[in-house]
Amino acid sequence: GAGVSQSPSNKVTEKGKDVELRCDPISGHTALYWYRQSLGQGLEFLIYFQGNSAPDKSGLPSDRFSAERTGGSVSTLTIQRTQQEDSAVYLCASSLVEGFHYGYTFGSGTRLTVV
Amino acid sequence: AQSVTQLGSHVSVSEGALVLLRCNYSSSVPPYLFWYVQYPNQGLQLLLKYTTGATLVKGINGFEAEFKKSETSFHLTKPSAHMSDAAEYFCAVSTGTASKLTFGTGTRLQVTL
């Protein structure tokens, strides 16, 4: 597609439920990144994919968080047993090749609210 | 490890005035530096980046930034603010040994008449 697409744009869930967030990167972009944006916390790196593999998942905050990417395209971030501190905007970005210096294209994000 | 400090979480300027958003970084190796802008309910858009070469970098919408190694700074400037510049601005750094960017906490720019 023309841009990075994320769905849903907003998600309200009850504490303890599982959620799945989807990212559809720009066609042909091999690298995909997930970030979390919390109020007053800036942007926090979660995980990076090159193709379908994740060479850097150091930012995942706990084992409740997992992500996968299939077909070198769509990625899903799953949060199990959601907690209130998981409330944030989850941003996905993709780039043409591995490497920051080409610049990332960000999606509009999924705003997750855990009640 | 790398880090970014953005001085001033909120900056207010009058329309037509100089915009100066401050960014200082910490990096043990030569950094790659970026400024992103985020409009309400939108993703981040790259304004400009410094990788190598000329230390004065020009970006979109009339913004520019200068990499000053001696001051470990990468401040963002625009000579004349426009109402449409009101947004949140993020400075980010990468060392090149990993693909992730480390972001500052952002500066919200308000432009008043």
Interface residues (C-beta under 8 A of the other chain):
Chain A: V4 A31 Y33 Y35 G40 Q41 G42 L43 E44 F45 Y48 Q50 D56 G59 L91 A93 E98 G99 F100 H101 G103 Y104 F106 G107 S108 G109
Chain B: Y32 F34 Y36 N41 Q42 G43 L44 Q45 L46 K49 T51 F90 A92 S94 G96 A98 S99 K100 L101 T102 F103 G104 T105 G106
